[in-house]
Amino acid sequence: EKVNDLKIRVVSNMEKQHFVREMMLERYANRGYPSEFPVRTKCVLLFQTIHGVDTLLFGMYVYEYGKDCPAPNRRRVYISYLDSIHFFQATSYRTFTYHAIMIEYLKFVKERGFHTAHIWSCPPSKGDDYIFHHHPTSQLTPSDEMLCSWYEDMLKKAKANGVIIEARTLFEEYFKNDCLSASAGPVLDPCSLPYFEGDYLTGEIENILKHLNTEEEVKKKGRENLTSLSGNISNTQQKKKVGNKIGTRSNPGELINQGRDKVMLRLSQTLSTMKRNFIVVQLHSHEVVAAMEQNDDSSALVKDHNSESSHELCFKKPIEIENQHFFGDTSDKDPPQESEFFDSRQQFLNFCQTNHFQFDELRRAKHSTMMVLFHLHNPSAPKFLQQCGSCYREITHGTRYRCNDCSNFDLCQDCYEPVVTGLWAQRDSRFAHDKTHTFTPIDMEAKPDNQRSREERAKSIKTHLELLTHAANCKSPGCSMNNCARMKKLFEHIQMCGVTYKKGCKICARLLSLLSMHSRLCTIREKCPVPFCDQIRQKNRRLLHQQQLMDDRRRRGQNKLHRSRQTKGQKHDQT
C-alpha cells in the first residue's frame, strides 16, 4: 500500500497585531504588560489527488511570535487548530502523515530560532466544526484521552528524531513547585504566562478576572453597608477580636501563597485537573534559550549541541543571515501571502457555511475543494503590481523601467522612449520627467530571482503603506511628495466607484487590499484618518468576537468535562 499525490500548501501567511483582552489589560497594564503582540499567522493545508481530483483533507492554523515580540510570547509558536477529513487514501498511513507534517513544522520553526512550541489538546464539542464544514457522519470525534495520546505519540517521534528536546505540561512548566520554573523563573502573576490568540489561558484569565471583579464589588458593598450600620458603635466595640489559632480569618498569620496572585491560584486549581491537555514543547536546550532571550550569538551553543547528538534530523550548521552565523533570527523568508478566505479559521468556516461547501461525503469534499481552489487562485484582492507612471497601466509583461532616483516611479516599454526623450512632455507637462534620472530595465517575463523579488515586493508594500498613511493625513493641495495626489484620487475613486471590487474593479480591489493590510497593522486606538480603516477594523473585531465565542465554548466544554470527571472520582472514592 502506497501514499501517492500528496501536496502541502501554505495558503495564508499574514502579519497582524494580537490585542490583549480588556480585563487582562486593565488589571496588569500598570506592570508594564504590553497591549498588543505582533504575530504571523499561517494556514497549512494538505491535498491528495483522489480519482484525479485534488481533495482537501487536513488543515492546521499556527501563530508565530518572533524575536521582536515582547515577553512572554517572544520566540514562541502556538499550534492553534487542527482538523481533518477521513477520506485519506491508504488509511494505515493517515496518522503517520499527519504526524510527519507536525514534526516537520516543529523542525522548521526550530531552524528559524523559535525555542518553544505550545499545543492545546481539545477535541471539538458536539455540533462544533474547527476548520471544515460538516464532517462525515462515519468519522468519530476523538475522546479527550485519545487526542492527548495522539499528540504525545507525535512528540515521542519528534524527540526520537532529535527535533525537540523535551515535552512537558503547562502545569509543570509554570505552576509546579510554587510557580517556580527553571526556564521561566518565578511566575508570580499572569504577566509571565504565554498569551496566545484563542488559547485556553487567554479566555480563562478573562473569566477569572470577571468573577474576581464581581466578588470585589460585592465585598465592597458589604463593607459600606456594615460601616453605615455600625456608625454609632464605639471604637472598642468595633475592634476585631484576634483569634489564638494561626491560619484563620481573624488571625491569618503567615499563610502559604499569600503573595501569590489570585488569578494564578485559581488557574493552578483549574489546570491541575487537566495537565495532559496543555503541552509545552522545548525545541532548544536551556543554554540556547537563554542566549536567544538575551539576543546573544547562540550558534556556538547549537554547534556543540549538534555535535553531541546522534540523531539524523539534528541540524549540522546554523542558519546564515547577512553573511553572519547567527542562530536566532525568526524572520520568515517567504513573503506575506494574503487570502480573504484563509486568514483565520473563522473566516474559512464562515466562507464554507455561507456557500454550503461541505465535506461530509467524498463527492462533496471534491466539489468544495474545487470551489475553494478556484477562489484561492482567483482572489478578489490582486497582487501588488507596479503601475506605469505615464499611462497608469499595470506592467505585467515586456520590460519595466525603474527610476533609480525616484522613490516609486516606473515606466512600461511603450512609454519609456517618449517620456525619457521628452517627446510627450512637449504636448503635455504631466509627462515631463527629469532627464538626469537614470532607469534600470527589468524583464517582467524572465524567471525571477526569488530573493530579489521578495525584497522588491516587501519594499513596494512598505512604500505603498507609507504613501497611504501620508496621503490620508496630508492637507496640502500641492504636496511635493511623489504620488500623493494620485493616492488622494484613489481615495476619491473608491468612495465614488459604481462598479466596486465585488464587480471586478481592479483599482478598488488593489486599494482595498492595501487598506486591509494597513488596518491589521494600525495601532491607532481612536479614529484613524485612513479611509475605511475603522470600518475594516470593526469587521475584523466582529470576526474576532465570533472566534472568541467559539474559543470560550471550547474552553467551557473542556472545563465541564474535567469537572464531571472530578465529581465522579470523588463519588467513587466515597463509595
C-alpha positions, 0 to 999 in steps of 0.5 A, a space after each residue: 500500500 502506497 501514499 501517492 499525490 500528496 501536496 502541502 500548501 501554505 495558503 495564508 501567511 499574514 502579519 497582524 497585531 494580537 490585542 490583549 483582552 480588556 480585563 487582562 489589560 486593565 488589571 496588569 497594564 500598570 506592570 508594564 504588560 504590553 497591549 498588543 503582540 505582533 504575530 504571523 499567522 499561517 494556514 497549512 493545508 494538505 491535498 491528495 489527488 483522489 480519482 484525479 481530483 485534488 481533495 482537501 483533507 487536513 488543515 492546521 492554523 499556527 501563530 508565530 511570535 518572533 524575536 521582536 515580540 515582547 515577553 512572554 510570547 517572544 520566540 514562541 509558536 502556538 499550534 492553534 487548530 487542527 482538523 481533518 477529513 477521513 477520506 485519506 487514501 491508504 488509511 494505515 498511513 493517515 496518522 503517520 502523515 499527519 504526524 510527519 507534517 507536525 514534526 516537520 513544522 516543529 523542525 522548521 520553526 526550530 531552524 528559524 530560532 523559535 525555542 518553544 512550541 505550545 499545543 492545546 489538546 481539545 477535541 471539538 464539542 458536539 455540533 462544533 466544526 474547527 476548520 471544515 464544514 460538516 464532517 462525515 457522519 462515519 468519522 468519530 470525534 476523538 475522546 479527550 484521552 485519545 487526542 492527548 495520546 495522539 499528540 504525545 505519540 507525535 512528540 515521542 517521534 519528534 524527540 526520537 528524531 532529535 527535533 525537540 528536546 523535551 515535552 512537558 505540561 503547562 502545569 509543570 512548566 509554570 505552576 509546579 513547585 510554587 510557580 517556580 520554573 527553571 526556564 521561566 523563573 518565578 511566575 508570580 502573576 499572569 504577566 509571565 504566562 504565554 498569551 496566545 490568540 484563542 488559547 485556553 489561558 487567554 479566555 480563562 484569565 478573562 473569566 477569572 478576572 470577571 468573577 474576581 471583579 464581581 466578588 470585589 464589588 460585592 465585598 465592597 458593598 458589604 463593607 459600606 453597608 456594615 460601616 453605615 450600620 455600625 456608625 454609632 458603635 464605639 471604637 472598642 466595640 468595633 475592634 476585631 477580636 484576634 483569634 489564638 489559632 494561626 491560619 484563620 480569618 481573624 488571625 491569618 498569620 503567615 499563610 502559604 501563597 499569600 503573595 501569590 496572585 489570585 488569578 494564578 491560584 485559581 488557574 493552578 486549581 483549574 489546570 491541575 485537573 487537566 495537565 495532559 491537555 496543555 503541552 509545552 514543547 522545548 525545541 532548544 536546550 536551556 543554554 540556547 534559550 537563554 542566549 536567544 532571550 538575551 539576543 546573544 550569538 547562540 550558534 556556538 551553543 547549537 554547534 556543540 549541541 549538534 555535535 553531541 547528538 546522534 540523531 539524523 534530523 539534528 541540524 549540522 550548521 546554523 542558519 546564515 543571515 547577512 553573511 553572519 552565523 547567527 542562530 536566532 533570527 525568526 524572520 520568515 523568508 517567504 513573503 506575506 501571502 494574503 487570502 480573504 478566505 484563509 486568514 483565520 479559521 473563522 473566516 474559512 468556516 464562515 466562507 464554507 457555511 455561507 456557500 454550503 461547501 461541505 465535506 461530509 461525503 467524498 463527492 462533496 469534499 471534491 466539489 468544495 475543494 474545487 470551489 475553494 481552489 478556484 477562489 484561492 487562485 482567483 482572489 478578489 484582492 490582486 497582487 501588488 503590481 507596479 503601475 506605469 507612471 505615464 499611462 497608469 497601466 499595470 506592467 505585467 509583461 515586456 520590460 519595466 523601467 525603474 527610476 533609480 532616483 525616484 522613490 516609486 516611479 516606473 515606466 512600461 516599454 511603450 512609454 519609456 522612449 517618449 517620456 525619457 526623450 521628452 517627446 510627450 512632455 512637449 504636448 503635455 507637462 504631466 509627462 515631463 520627467 527629469 532627464 538626469 534620472 537614470 532607469 534600470 530595465 527589468 524583464 517582467 517575463 524572465 524567471 525571477 530571482 526569488 530573493 530579489 523579488 521578495 525584497 522588491 515586493 516587501 519594499 513596494 508594500 512598505 512604500 505603498 503603506 507609507 504613501 497611504 498613511 501620508 496621503 490620508 493625513 496630508 492637507 496640502 493641495 500641492 504636496 511635493 511628495 511623489 504620488 500623493 495626489 494620485 493616492 488622494 484620487 484613489 481615495 476619491 475613486 473608491 468612495 465614488 466607484 459604481 462598479 466596486 471590487 465585488 464587480 471586478 474593479 481592479 483599482 478598488 480591489 488593489 486599494 482595498 487590499 492595501 487598506 486591509 493590510 494597513 488596518 491589521 497593522 494600525 495601532 491607532 486606538 481612536 479614529 484613524 484618518 485612513 479611509 475605511 480603516 475603522 470600518 475594516 477594523 470593526 469587521 475584523 473585531 466582529 470576526 474576532 468576537 465570533 472566534 472568541 465565542 467559539 474559543 470560550 465554548 471550547 474552553 467551557 466544554 473542556 472545563 465541564 468535562 474535567 469537572 464531571 470527571 472530578 465529581 465522579 472520582 470523588 463519588 467513587 472514592 466515597 463509595 
